[in-house]
């Protein structure tokens, strides 16, 4: 039995366990739809971020900060399998190499399309960019709403959580501050 069929079976069993009638018209195709959705939302497990980034590395003598901001991302909290979503902002300072700009949002997708925690997601994006192009520094800021906080538990709708990770020259507080000011514009 392939992954899709196994997931369909388990979703049908979950629906039965919560008391639903899986033969009800509105639920007949729900196990298959839910299985396909989960496979789509977790497709990052099938991708390698370093290979993706290294597919578009170019030699350039650029010394200034490169920023890709307001990257939409969607992920699933590994603790409750509920969505968290928001904006990613990624900066790096080249050291002889740049990466194709479209690869930055794609690497965010690779890691966000896995069961995640917000903090690890920032770290993984930062580490991947650092490993793939060896810049002088990388900084990642992720701002997100967590449905596990909004729909259950503390039930604080509208709250935003911000996490960041950095390495290299971004150890300098002045450079971090410059990046944070630039993404707020």
C-alpha positions as CSV (number, residue, x, y, z in Angstrom):
1,X,0.0,0.0,0.0
2,X,1.5,3.4,-1.0
3,X,1.6,6.5,1.3
4,X,-1.6,8.0,0.0
5,X,-3.6,4.9,0.5
6,X,-2.1,4.4,4.0
7,X,-2.9,8.0,5.0
8,X,-6.5,7.6,3.6
9,X,-7.0,4.6,5.7
10,X,-5.8,6.3,8.9
11,X,-7.8,9.4,8.3
12,X,-10.9,7.3,7.9
13,X,-10.1,5.5,11.2
14,X,-9.6,8.9,12.9
15,X,-12.9,10.1,11.7
16,X,-14.6,7.0,13.1
17,X,-12.8,7.4,16.4
18,X,-14.1,11.0,16.9
19,X,-17.6,9.7,16.3
20,X,-18.2,10.6,12.6
21,X,-20.1,8.6,10.1
22,X,-17.5,8.0,7.4
23,X,-20.4,7.0,5.0
24,X,-22.0,10.5,5.3
25,X,-22.0,12.2,1.9
26,X,-19.9,15.2,3.0
27,X,-17.2,12.9,4.4
28,X,-16.9,10.3,1.6
29,X,-13.9,11.9,0.0
30,X,-12.5,13.6,3.1
31,X,-9.9,10.9,3.9
32,X,-8.4,11.1,0.5
33,X,-8.5,15.0,0.5
34,X,-6.9,15.1,3.9
35,X,-4.2,12.6,2.8
36,X,-3.4,14.6,-0.3
37,X,-3.3,17.8,1.8
38,X,-0.9,16.3,4.3
39,X,1.4,15.0,1.6
40,X,1.4,18.5,0.0
41,X,2.0,20.3,3.3
42,X,5.0,18.0,4.1
43,X,6.6,17.8,0.7
44,X,9.7,19.4,2.2
45,X,10.9,16.0,3.4
46,X,11.4,15.0,-0.3
47,X,13.7,18.0,-1.0
48,X,17.3,18.9,-0.2
49,X,17.8,22.6,0.6
50,X,21.6,22.7,0.0
51,X,21.2,21.1,-3.5
52,X,18.5,23.5,-4.3
53,X,20.6,26.5,-3.3
54,X,23.8,25.3,-4.9
55,X,21.9,24.9,-8.3
56,X,22.0,28.7,-8.7
57,X,25.3,30.0,-7.2
58,X,27.2,32.6,-9.1
59,X,30.6,34.2,-8.5
60,X,30.2,38.0,-7.9
61,X,32.2,40.6,-6.1
62,X,29.3,42.0,-4.1
63,X,29.9,43.2,-0.6
64,X,26.5,44.7,0.4
65,X,23.7,43.0,2.2
66,X,21.2,41.0,0.1
67,X,17.7,40.9,1.6
68,X,14.7,38.9,0.5
69,X,11.8,39.9,2.7
70,X,8.1,39.3,3.1
71,X,8.4,35.7,2.0
72,X,5.0,34.0,2.8
73,X,5.4,30.6,4.5
74,X,3.1,28.0,5.9
75,X,4.1,25.2,8.2
76,X,2.6,22.6,10.6
77,X,3.5,22.7,14.3
78,X,5.0,19.4,15.2
79,X,3.4,19.4,18.7
80,X,-0.3,19.7,17.6
81,X,-0.1,19.4,13.8
82,X,-1.9,22.7,13.5
83,X,-0.7,25.5,11.1
84,X,1.6,28.3,11.8
85,X,2.2,30.9,9.1
86,X,3.7,34.2,8.4
87,X,6.5,36.1,6.8
88,X,10.2,35.2,6.5
89,X,13.0,37.7,6.0
90,X,16.4,36.5,4.9
91,X,19.6,38.5,4.6
92,X,23.1,37.5,3.7
93,X,26.4,39.4,3.0
94,X,28.2,37.7,0.1
95,X,31.8,36.7,0.2
96,X,32.4,36.2,-3.5
97,X,29.2,34.2,-4.2
98,X,25.6,35.0,-4.6
99,X,22.6,32.8,-5.0
100,X,19.7,33.2,-7.4
101,X,17.1,35.2,-5.5
102,X,14.2,32.8,-6.2
103,X,16.2,30.1,-4.3
104,X,15.8,31.9,-1.0
105,X,12.0,31.6,-0.8
106,X,12.3,28.0,-2.1
107,X,14.6,27.1,0.8
108,X,12.1,28.6,3.2
109,X,9.5,26.3,1.6
110,X,11.7,23.2,1.9
111,X,12.0,23.6,5.7
112,X,8.5,25.0,6.3
113,X,6.9,22.1,4.5
114,X,7.8,19.7,7.3
115,X,6.5,19.2,10.8
116,X,8.3,22.1,12.5
117,X,8.9,24.3,15.4
118,X,9.3,28.0,14.6
119,X,12.7,28.3,16.2
120,X,14.2,25.4,14.3
121,X,12.8,26.6,11.1
122,X,14.8,29.9,11.4
123,X,17.9,28.0,12.3
124,X,17.6,25.5,9.4
125,X,17.1,28.3,6.8
126,X,20.1,30.2,8.3
127,X,22.3,27.1,8.3
128,X,21.4,26.1,4.8
129,X,22.2,29.5,3.2
130,X,25.4,29.6,5.2
131,X,26.5,26.1,4.1
132,X,25.5,26.5,0.5
133,X,27.3,29.8,-0.3
134,X,29.6,30.5,2.6
135,X,28.7,34.2,2.9
136,X,30.2,36.6,5.5
137,X,27.0,36.2,7.5
138,X,23.3,35.2,7.3
139,X,20.3,36.4,9.3
140,X,16.7,35.0,9.2
141,X,13.7,36.6,10.9
142,X,10.4,34.7,11.0
143,X,7.1,36.3,12.1
144,X,4.2,34.0,12.5
145,X,0.8,33.3,13.8
146,X,0.3,29.9,15.5
147,X,-3.1,28.4,15.3
148,X,-2.1,26.1,18.2
149,X,-2.0,29.2,20.3
150,X,-5.0,30.8,18.8
151,X,-7.5,27.9,18.6
152,X,-6.6,25.9,21.7
153,X,-4.6,26.3,24.9
154,X,-4.2,30.1,25.7
155,X,-6.5,31.1,22.8
156,X,-4.8,34.4,22.0
157,X,-6.0,35.3,18.6
158,X,-3.9,37.7,16.6
159,X,-0.7,37.1,18.6
160,X,2.5,37.2,16.5
161,X,5.6,35.3,17.5
162,X,9.0,36.5,16.1
163,X,12.1,34.4,16.1
164,X,15.5,34.9,14.5
165,X,18.7,33.2,13.9
166,X,22.0,34.6,12.6
167,X,25.7,33.8,12.1
168,X,28.9,35.3,10.9
169,X,29.1,39.1,10.7
170,X,25.5,39.4,12.0
171,X,27.0,38.7,15.4
172,X,27.5,42.5,15.3
173,X,24.4,44.1,17.0
174,X,24.7,47.2,14.7
175,X,24.4,45.0,11.6
176,X,21.5,43.1,13.0
177,X,19.8,46.4,13.8
178,X,20.4,47.7,10.3
179,X,18.7,44.5,8.9
180,X,15.8,44.8,11.3
181,X,15.3,48.5,10.3
182,X,15.4,47.6,6.6
183,X,12.7,44.9,6.9
184,X,10.4,47.2,8.8
185,X,10.3,49.7,6.0
